[in-house]
Amino acid sequence: MSRLVIGDGAKIIPRLLAGAMVFCALFYPAFKAFADQDANKEAAGKALDDIRQTMTISRQKMAELASQVDNLKKDQRTLTGEIVKAAKNERESSQKIADSEAKLKELLDEKSKVNQNLESRRAEFSEVLAALERMGLNPPPAILVEPDDALKSVRSAALLGTLVPEMREKTLALSASLKDLTKVQNAIQAEHEKMKSEVQLQVEQQRRLALLLEEKAKLQKTSESELTTQRKTVQELSEKAKSLEDLIAELDRQSRQATTGSDTTVENAGLLQNLDFEAKKGSLMLPAAGKLVQKFGANNGAALGDTVETQPGAIVTAPADGVVAYAGPFRSYGELVILDTGQNYHILLAGMDKIYVAQGQFLLSGEPVGTMGSQQIASAASLDIGKSTPMLYIEFRKQGKPVSPAPWWVAGKSGRNQNDS
């Protein structure tokens, strides 16, 4: 019996030692590298930034997108419909990218946990390797040759009876952890490739949207004199109004005089009368893909609207049909768009880097209003959210007074916000 136990032990030890050394040689040097990556809490965000910086559109794809737009019927209705559809597709891609980034963060957290587990067992692993190495270099006798070897063989058999199963268990546990690490790393790579593919699609959709907006701008070409008048009006409003309340009050006063204005103004007034904004409760989407980080009533009631954290360059769309009552810079809000949605309601959108619309323009729900920049606006800097990413500020007002946007958002869309009115 002793001979069998000892013989098996002599065979097992080299196998365990060899297996453990192979795992050590292949994987252990990588532990610290993985751990160093996990030290960067914004690894997922950096991965997305790197993808965006290297993403381009081929000349062939550019020509294909231009051809698609050229083949469209060049009328207001067709172009507006295509613009709304393109903005919707871009928004869906943006949301998928955000979901992929969140998934990547989860995988990085999981990898960090596996690394911590392996790191905590570093000393144990070293002891196992040292023990296996010593036993491999000086194995117990496999055959009883001389009577003097009997006691030594029995002791070795007893030692191996307890040590070998323990070594095997620890080595198998180590192997399982290393397999988990490899599995997570493969999942991270797959998610990275998925994100890269989605960003490529988003870039193409943004380019198509830009071409469509250019065509619409050509179609509704505004004369230089009209542009000058619009800019002068916006500047006068901005200088006259000391607060948003003042600005909206003046816009309401002008709206009541719409029946004596231009044909476009009179037409817009008629369209507004047919809008039922109250009936839109529970059906509006956020103007941009992102996460609500502050909501109406936060900070002991100081927050007068909702704030959405967006991706840099995110497309901002009109959440409802309405007439652009104001479009331009306003104090600390940066580029501000005020949408008159009828029934004495206004929607304010602030924090954009660039706006596409002009005062007096009628917008359909989902039509692009502007794009976000790379950092938050000055008025959002005071928000207690600990972030510097782009922030879209949204206010709903009825008869000039702030109201909670929450009842209008699609079920499940809620968040947190503030303003400096």
Contacts in CASP RR format, 6 or more apart in sequence:
PFRMAT RR
TARGET T0000
AUTHOR 0000-0000-0000
METHOD contacts of the structure
MODEL  1
MSRLVIGDGAKIIPRLLAGAMVFCALFYPAFKAFADQDANKEAAGKALDD
IRQTMTISRQKMAELASQVDNLKKDQRTLTGEIVKAAKNERESSQKIADS
EAKLKELLDEKSKVNQNLESRRAEFSEVLAALERMGLNPPPAILVEPDDA
LKSVRSAALLGTLVPEMREKTLALSASLKDLTKVQNAIQAEHEKMKSEVQ
LQVEQQRRLALLLEEKAKLQKTSESELTTQRKTVQELSEKAKSLEDLIAE
LDRQSRQATTGSDTTVENAGLLQNLDFEAKKGSLMLPAAGKLVQKFGANN
GAALGDTVETQPGAIVTAPADGVVAYAGPFRSYGELVILDTGQNYHILLA
GMDKIYVAQGQFLLSGEPVGTMGSQQIASAASLDIGKSTPMLYIEFRKQG
KPVSPAPWWVAGKSGRNQNDS
2 144 0 8 1.000
2 153 0 8 1.000
2 154 0 8 1.000
2 157 0 8 1.000
3 142 0 8 1.000
3 143 0 8 1.000
3 144 0 8 1.000
3 153 0 8 1.000
5 157 0 8 1.000
5 160 0 8 1.000
5 161 0 8 1.000
6 140 0 8 1.000
6 141 0 8 1.000
6 142 0 8 1.000
6 153 0 8 1.000
6 156 0 8 1.000
6 157 0 8 1.000
6 160 0 8 1.000
7 142 0 8 1.000
9 139 0 8 1.000
9 140 0 8 1.000
9 160 0 8 1.000
9 164 0 8 1.000
10 139 0 8 1.000
10 140 0 8 1.000
10 142 0 8 1.000
12 160 0 8 1.000
12 164 0 8 1.000
12 168 0 8 1.000
13 132 0 8 1.000
13 135 0 8 1.000
13 136 0 8 1.000
13 139 0 8 1.000
13 160 0 8 1.000
13 164 0 8 1.000
13 167 0 8 1.000
14 136 0 8 1.000
14 139 0 8 1.000
16 132 0 8 1.000
16 164 0 8 1.000
16 167 0 8 1.000
16 168 0 8 1.000
16 171 0 8 1.000
17 129 0 8 1.000
17 132 0 8 1.000
17 133 0 8 1.000
17 135 0 8 1.000
17 136 0 8 1.000
19 171 0 8 1.000
20 128 0 8 1.000
20 129 0 8 1.000
20 132 0 8 1.000
20 171 0 8 1.000
20 174 0 8 1.000
21 129 0 8 1.000
23 171 0 8 1.000
23 174 0 8 1.000
23 175 0 8 1.000
23 178 0 8 1.000
24 125 0 8 1.000
24 129 0 8 1.000
27 178 0 8 1.000
27 181 0 8 1.000
27 182 0 8 1.000
28 125 0 8 1.000
31 115 0 8 1.000
31 118 0 8 1.000
31 119 0 8 1.000
34 111 0 8 1.000
34 115 0 8 1.000
34 181 0 8 1.000
34 185 0 8 1.000
35 112 0 8 1.000
35 115 0 8 1.000
35 119 0 8 1.000
37 43 0 8 1.000
37 108 0 8 1.000
38 108 0 8 1.000
38 111 0 8 1.000
38 112 0 8 1.000
38 115 0 8 1.000
40 46 0 8 1.000
43 104 0 8 1.000
43 105 0 8 1.000
43 108 0 8 1.000
44 101 0 8 1.000
44 102 0 8 1.000
44 104 0 8 1.000
44 105 0 8 1.000
44 108 0 8 1.000
45 101 0 8 1.000
45 104 0 8 1.000
47 101 0 8 1.000
47 104 0 8 1.000
47 192 0 8 1.000
47 195 0 8 1.000
48 97 0 8 1.000
48 101 0 8 1.000
48 195 0 8 1.000
48 199 0 8 1.000
51 192 0 8 1.000
51 195 0 8 1.000
51 196 0 8 1.000
51 199 0 8 1.000
52 199 0 8 1.000
52 312 0 8 1.000
55 196 0 8 1.000
55 199 0 8 1.000
55 200 0 8 1.000
55 203 0 8 1.000
56 203 0 8 1.000
57 65 0 8 1.000
57 203 0 8 1.000
57 204 0 8 1.000
57 207 0 8 1.000
61 204 0 8 1.000
62 207 0 8 1.000
65 204 0 8 1.000
65 207 0 8 1.000
65 208 0 8 1.000
65 211 0 8 1.000
66 211 0 8 1.000
68 208 0 8 1.000
69 208 0 8 1.000
69 211 0 8 1.000
69 212 0 8 1.000
69 215 0 8 1.000
72 78 0 8 1.000
72 79 0 8 1.000
72 82 0 8 1.000
72 215 0 8 1.000
74 215 0 8 1.000
74 219 0 8 1.000
75 219 0 8 1.000
76 216 0 8 1.000
76 219 0 8 1.000
76 220 0 8 1.000
79 212 0 8 1.000
79 215 0 8 1.000
79 216 0 8 1.000
79 219 0 8 1.000
80 216 0 8 1.000
80 364 0 8 1.000
80 367 0 8 1.000
81 364 0 8 1.000
82 212 0 8 1.000
83 209 0 8 1.000
83 212 0 8 1.000
83 213 0 8 1.000
83 216 0 8 1.000
83 367 0 8 1.000
83 368 0 8 1.000
84 364 0 8 1.000
84 365 0 8 1.000
84 366 0 8 1.000
84 367 0 8 1.000
86 205 0 8 1.000
86 208 0 8 1.000
86 209 0 8 1.000
86 212 0 8 1.000
87 209 0 8 1.000
87 315 0 8 1.000
87 317 0 8 1.000
87 366 0 8 1.000
87 367 0 8 1.000
87 368 0 8 1.000
88 366 0 8 1.000
89 205 0 8 1.000
90 202 0 8 1.000
90 205 0 8 1.000
90 206 0 8 1.000
90 209 0 8 1.000
90 315 0 8 1.000
91 288 0 8 1.000
91 289 0 8 1.000
91 315 0 8 1.000
91 317 0 8 1.000
93 198 0 8 1.000
93 201 0 8 1.000
93 202 0 8 1.000
93 205 0 8 1.000
94 202 0 8 1.000
94 288 0 8 1.000
94 289 0 8 1.000
94 290 0 8 1.000
94 311 0 8 1.000
94 314 0 8 1.000
94 315 0 8 1.000
95 289 0 8 1.000
95 290 0 8 1.000
96 198 0 8 1.000
97 195 0 8 1.000
97 198 0 8 1.000
97 199 0 8 1.000
97 202 0 8 1.000
97 311 0 8 1.000
98 289 0 8 1.000
98 290 0 8 1.000
98 291 0 8 1.000
98 311 0 8 1.000
100 191 0 8 1.000
100 194 0 8 1.000
100 195 0 8 1.000
100 198 0 8 1.000
101 195 0 8 1.000
103 191 0 8 1.000
104 188 0 8 1.000
104 191 0 8 1.000
104 192 0 8 1.000
104 195 0 8 1.000
107 184 0 8 1.000
107 187 0 8 1.000
107 188 0 8 1.000
107 191 0 8 1.000
108 188 0 8 1.000
110 184 0 8 1.000
111 181 0 8 1.000
111 184 0 8 1.000
111 185 0 8 1.000
111 188 0 8 1.000
114 177 0 8 1.000
114 180 0 8 1.000
114 181 0 8 1.000
114 184 0 8 1.000
115 181 0 8 1.000
117 177 0 8 1.000
118 174 0 8 1.000
118 177 0 8 1.000
118 178 0 8 1.000
118 181 0 8 1.000
121 174 0 8 1.000
121 177 0 8 1.000
124 170 0 8 1.000
125 170 0 8 1.000
125 174 0 8 1.000
128 167 0 8 1.000
128 170 0 8 1.000
128 171 0 8 1.000
131 163 0 8 1.000
131 167 0 8 1.000
132 167 0 8 1.000
135 163 0 8 1.000
140 152 0 8 1.000
140 153 0 8 1.000
140 156 0 8 1.000
140 157 0 8 1.000
140 159 0 8 1.000
140 160 0 8 1.000
141 149 0 8 1.000
141 152 0 8 1.000
141 153 0 8 1.000
141 156 0 8 1.000
144 150 0 8 1.000
144 153 0 8 1.000
206 315 0 8 1.000
209 315 0 8 1.000
209 368 0 8 1.000
213 356 0 8 1.000
213 368 0 8 1.000
222 230 0 8 1.000
222 358 0 8 1.000
230 358 0 8 1.000
230 359 0 8 1.000
233 359 0 8 1.000
234 326 0 8 1.000
234 327 0 8 1.000
234 328 0 8 1.000
234 359 0 8 1.000
237 247 0 8 1.000
237 250 0 8 1.000
237 251 0 8 1.000
237 326 0 8 1.000
238 247 0 8 1.000
238 328 0 8 1.000
238 329 0 8 1.000
238 330 0 8 1.000
238 331 0 8 1.000
240 246 0 8 1.000
240 250 0 8 1.000
241 247 0 8 1.000
241 250 0 8 1.000
241 330 0 8 1.000
243 421 0 8 1.000
244 330 0 8 1.000
244 348 0 8 1.000
244 395 0 8 1.000
244 397 0 8 1.000
244 419 0 8 1.000
244 421 0 8 1.000
245 400 0 8 1.000
245 421 0 8 1.000
247 326 0 8 1.000
247 330 0 8 1.000
247 338 0 8 1.000
248 338 0 8 1.000
248 346 0 8 1.000
248 397 0 8 1.000
248 400 0 8 1.000
249 400 0 8 1.000
251 325 0 8 1.000
251 326 0 8 1.000
251 338 0 8 1.000
251 340 0 8 1.000
251 346 0 8 1.000
252 344 0 8 1.000
252 400 0 8 1.000
255 269 0 8 1.000
255 272 0 8 1.000
255 325 0 8 1.000
255 340 0 8 1.000
258 265 0 8 1.000
258 266 0 8 1.000
258 268 0 8 1.000
258 269 0 8 1.000
259 266 0 8 1.000
259 269 0 8 1.000
264 360 0 8 1.000
265 360 0 8 1.000
268 323 0 8 1.000
268 360 0 8 1.000
268 362 0 8 1.000
271 321 0 8 1.000
271 322 0 8 1.000
271 323 0 8 1.000
271 362 0 8 1.000
272 322 0 8 1.000
272 323 0 8 1.000
272 340 0 8 1.000
272 341 0 8 1.000
272 342 0 8 1.000
273 342 0 8 1.000
275 320 0 8 1.000
275 321 0 8 1.000
275 322 0 8 1.000
275 341 0 8 1.000
275 342 0 8 1.000
275 343 0 8 1.000
276 343 0 8 1.000
277 320 0 8 1.000
277 341 0 8 1.000
277 342 0 8 1.000
277 343 0 8 1.000
277 345 0 8 1.000
278 343 0 8 1.000
280 320 0 8 1.000
280 408 0 8 1.000
281 407 0 8 1.000
281 408 0 8 1.000
282 407 0 8 1.000
282 408 0 8 1.000
282 409 0 8 1.000
282 410 0 8 1.000
282 411 0 8 1.000
283 408 0 8 1.000
283 410 0 8 1.000
284 319 0 8 1.000
284 320 0 8 1.000
284 365 0 8 1.000
284 408 0 8 1.000
284 409 0 8 1.000
284 410 0 8 1.000
285 319 0 8 1.000
285 366 0 8 1.000
285 409 0 8 1.000
285 410 0 8 1.000
285 413 0 8 1.000
286 292 0 8 1.000
286 308 0 8 1.000
286 319 0 8 1.000
286 394 0 8 1.000
286 409 0 8 1.000
286 413 0 8 1.000
287 308 0 8 1.000
287 316 0 8 1.000
287 317 0 8 1.000
287 318 0 8 1.000
287 319 0 8 1.000
287 349 0 8 1.000
287 369 0 8 1.000
287 392 0 8 1.000
287 394 0 8 1.000
288 308 0 8 1.000
288 310 0 8 1.000
288 314 0 8 1.000
288 315 0 8 1.000
288 316 0 8 1.000
288 317 0 8 1.000
288 372 0 8 1.000
288 392 0 8 1.000
289 310 0 8 1.000
289 311 0 8 1.000
289 314 0 8 1.000
290 308 0 8 1.000
290 309 0 8 1.000
290 310 0 8 1.000
290 311 0 8 1.000
290 314 0 8 1.000
291 308 0 8 1.000
291 309 0 8 1.000
292 306 0 8 1.000
292 307 0 8 1.000
292 308 0 8 1.000
292 309 0 8 1.000
292 413 0 8 1.000
292 414 0 8 1.000
292 415 0 8 1.000
292 416 0 8 1.000
292 417 0 8 1.000
293 307 0 8 1.000
293 308 0 8 1.000
293 309 0 8 1.000
293 383 0 8 1.000
293 385 0 8 1.000
293 387 0 8 1.000
293 391 0 8 1.000
293 415 0 8 1.000
293 416 0 8 1.000
293 417 0 8 1.000
294 303 0 8 1.000
294 306 0 8 1.000
294 307 0 8 1.000
294 383 0 8 1.000
294 385 0 8 1.000
294 415 0 8 1.000
294 416 0 8 1.000
294 417 0 8 1.000
294 418 0 8 1.000
295 303 0 8 1.000
295 305 0 8 1.000
295 306 0 8 1.000
295 307 0 8 1.000
295 404 0 8 1.000
295 406 0 8 1.000
295 414 0 8 1.000
295 415 0 8 1.000
295 416 0 8 1.000
295 417 0 8 1.000
296 303 0 8 1.000
296 304 0 8 1.000
296 305 0 8 1.000
296 306 0 8 1.000
296 402 0 8 1.000
296 403 0 8 1.000
296 404 0 8 1.000
296 405 0 8 1.000
296 406 0 8 1.000
296 417 0 8 1.000
297 303 0 8 1.000
297 304 0 8 1.000
297 305 0 8 1.000
297 404 0 8 1.000
297 417 0 8 1.000
298 416 0 8 1.000
298 417 0 8 1.000
298 418 0 8 1.000
299 384 0 8 1.000
299 418 0 8 1.000
302 418 0 8 1.000
303 416 0 8 1.000
303 417 0 8 1.000
303 418 0 8 1.000
303 419 0 8 1.000
304 395 0 8 1.000
304 402 0 8 1.000
304 417 0 8 1.000
304 418 0 8 1.000
304 419 0 8 1.000
304 421 0 8 1.000
305 393 0 8 1.000
305 394 0 8 1.000
305 395 0 8 1.000
305 396 0 8 1.000
305 402 0 8 1.000
305 404 0 8 1.000
305 405 0 8 1.000
305 417 0 8 1.000
305 418 0 8 1.000
305 419 0 8 1.000
306 393 0 8 1.000
306 394 0 8 1.000
306 395 0 8 1.000
306 405 0 8 1.000
306 406 0 8 1.000
306 415 0 8 1.000
306 416 0 8 1.000
306 417 0 8 1.000
307 380 0 8 1.000
307 383 0 8 1.000
307 385 0 8 1.000
307 391 0 8 1.000
307 392 0 8 1.000
307 393 0 8 1.000
307 394 0 8 1.000
307 416 0 8 1.000
307 417 0 8 1.000
307 418 0 8 1.000
308 391 0 8 1.000
308 392 0 8 1.000
308 394 0 8 1.000
309 385 0 8 1.000
309 387 0 8 1.000
309 389 0 8 1.000
309 390 0 8 1.000
309 391 0 8 1.000
310 316 0 8 1.000
310 372 0 8 1.000
310 389 0 8 1.000
310 390 0 8 1.000
310 391 0 8 1.000
310 392 0 8 1.000
311 372 0 8 1.000
311 390 0 8 1.000
312 372 0 8 1.000
312 373 0 8 1.000
312 374 0 8 1.000
312 389 0 8 1.000
312 390 0 8 1.000
313 353 0 8 1.000
313 371 0 8 1.000
313 372 0 8 1.000
313 373 0 8 1.000
313 374 0 8 1.000
313 390 0 8 1.000
314 371 0 8 1.000
314 372 0 8 1.000
314 390 0 8 1.000
314 392 0 8 1.000
315 368 0 8 1.000
315 370 0 8 1.000
315 371 0 8 1.000
316 349 0 8 1.000
316 352 0 8 1.000
316 368 0 8 1.000
316 369 0 8 1.000
316 370 0 8 1.000
316 371 0 8 1.000
316 372 0 8 1.000
316 392 0 8 1.000
317 365 0 8 1.000
317 366 0 8 1.000
317 367 0 8 1.000
317 368 0 8 1.000
317 369 0 8 1.000
318 339 0 8 1.000
318 347 0 8 1.000
318 363 0 8 1.000
318 364 0 8 1.000
318 365 0 8 1.000
318 366 0 8 1.000
318 367 0 8 1.000
318 368 0 8 1.000
318 369 0 8 1.000
319 347 0 8 1.000
319 365 0 8 1.000
319 366 0 8 1.000
319 394 0 8 1.000
319 408 0 8 1.000
320 339 0 8 1.000
320 341 0 8 1.000
320 347 0 8 1.000
320 365 0 8 1.000
320 408 0 8 1.000
321 341 0 8 1.000
321 362 0 8 1.000
321 363 0 8 1.000
321 364 0 8 1.000
321 365 0 8 1.000
322 339 0 8 1.000
322 340 0 8 1.000
322 341 0 8 1.000
322 342 0 8 1.000
322 362 0 8 1.000
322 363 0 8 1.000
323 339 0 8 1.000
323 340 0 8 1.000
323 360 0 8 1.000
323 361 0 8 1.000
323 362 0 8 1.000
323 363 0 8 1.000
324 337 0 8 1.000
324 338 0 8 1.000
324 339 0 8 1.000
324 340 0 8 1.000
324 357 0 8 1.000
324 358 0 8 1.000
324 359 0 8 1.000
324 360 0 8 1.000
324 361 0 8 1.000
324 362 0 8 1.000
324 363 0 8 1.000
325 338 0 8 1.000
325 339 0 8 1.000
325 340 0 8 1.000
325 346 0 8 1.000
325 359 0 8 1.000
325 360 0 8 1.000
326 336 0 8 1.000
326 337 0 8 1.000
326 338 0 8 1.000
326 359 0 8 1.000
327 336 0 8 1.000
327 337 0 8 1.000
327 338 0 8 1.000
327 355 0 8 1.000
327 357 0 8 1.000
327 358 0 8 1.000
327 359 0 8 1.000
327 361 0 8 1.000
328 334 0 8 1.000
328 335 0 8 1.000
328 336 0 8 1.000
328 337 0 8 1.000
328 355 0 8 1.000
329 335 0 8 1.000
329 336 0 8 1.000
330 336 0 8 1.000
330 350 0 8 1.000
331 379 0 8 1.000
332 377 0 8 1.000
332 378 0 8 1.000
332 379 0 8 1.000
332 420 0 8 1.000
333 350 0 8 1.000
333 351 0 8 1.000
333 377 0 8 1.000
333 379 0 8 1.000
333 393 0 8 1.000
334 350 0 8 1.000
334 351 0 8 1.000
334 352 0 8 1.000
334 377 0 8 1.000
334 378 0 8 1.000
334 379 0 8 1.000
335 350 0 8 1.000
335 351 0 8 1.000
335 352 0 8 1.000
335 353 0 8 1.000
335 354 0 8 1.000
335 355 0 8 1.000
335 370 0 8 1.000
336 348 0 8 1.000
336 349 0 8 1.000
336 350 0 8 1.000
336 351 0 8 1.000
337 348 0 8 1.000
337 349 0 8 1.000
337 350 0 8 1.000
337 352 0 8 1.000
337 355 0 8 1.000
337 357 0 8 1.000
337 369 0 8 1.000
337 370 0 8 1.000
338 346 0 8 1.000
338 347 0 8 1.000
338 348 0 8 1.000
338 349 0 8 1.000
339 346 0 8 1.000
339 347 0 8 1.000
339 348 0 8 1.000
339 349 0 8 1.000
339 363 0 8 1.000
339 369 0 8 1.000
340 346 0 8 1.000
341 347 0 8 1.000
343 398 0 8 1.000
344 398 0 8 1.000
344 399 0 8 1.000
344 400 0 8 1.000
345 396 0 8 1.000
345 397 0 8 1.000
345 398 0 8 1.000
346 396 0 8 1.000
346 397 0 8 1.000
346 400 0 8 1.000
347 394 0 8 1.000
347 395 0 8 1.000
347 396 0 8 1.000
347 397 0 8 1.000
348 393 0 8 1.000
348 394 0 8 1.000
348 395 0 8 1.000
348 396 0 8 1.000
348 397 0 8 1.000
349 369 0 8 1.000
349 392 0 8 1.000
349 393 0 8 1.000
349 394 0 8 1.000
350 377 0 8 1.000
350 379 0 8 1.000
350 392 0 8 1.000
350 393 0 8 1.000
350 395 0 8 1.000
350 419 0 8 1.000
351 372 0 8 1.000
351 376 0 8 1.000
351 377 0 8 1.000
351 379 0 8 1.000
351 380 0 8 1.000
351 390 0 8 1.000
351 391 0 8 1.000
351 392 0 8 1.000
351 393 0 8 1.000
352 369 0 8 1.000
352 370 0 8 1.000
352 371 0 8 1.000
352 372 0 8 1.000
352 373 0 8 1.000
352 392 0 8 1.000
353 371 0 8 1.000
353 372 0 8 1.000
353 373 0 8 1.000
353 374 0 8 1.000
353 390 0 8 1.000
354 370 0 8 1.000
354 371 0 8 1.000
354 373 0 8 1.000
355 369 0 8 1.000
355 370 0 8 1.000
356 368 0 8 1.000
356 369 0 8 1.000
356 370 0 8 1.000
357 363 0 8 1.000
357 369 0 8 1.000
357 370 0 8 1.000
363 369 0 8 1.000
372 390 0 8 1.000
372 392 0 8 1.000
373 390 0 8 1.000
374 390 0 8 1.000
375 388 0 8 1.000
375 389 0 8 1.000
375 390 0 8 1.000
376 383 0 8 1.000
376 387 0 8 1.000
376 388 0 8 1.000
376 389 0 8 1.000
376 390 0 8 1.000
376 391 0 8 1.000
377 391 0 8 1.000
377 393 0 8 1.000
379 393 0 8 1.000
379 419 0 8 1.000
379 420 0 8 1.000
380 391 0 8 1.000
380 393 0 8 1.000
382 418 0 8 1.000
382 420 0 8 1.000
383 391 0 8 1.000
383 417 0 8 1.000
383 418 0 8 1.000
385 391 0 8 1.000
385 416 0 8 1.000
393 417 0 8 1.000
393 419 0 8 1.000
394 405 0 8 1.000
394 417 0 8 1.000
395 402 0 8 1.000
395 405 0 8 1.000
395 419 0 8 1.000
395 421 0 8 1.000
396 402 0 8 1.000
396 403 0 8 1.000
396 404 0 8 1.000
396 405 0 8 1.000
396 408 0 8 1.000
397 403 0 8 1.000
402 421 0 8 1.000
406 414 0 8 1.000
END
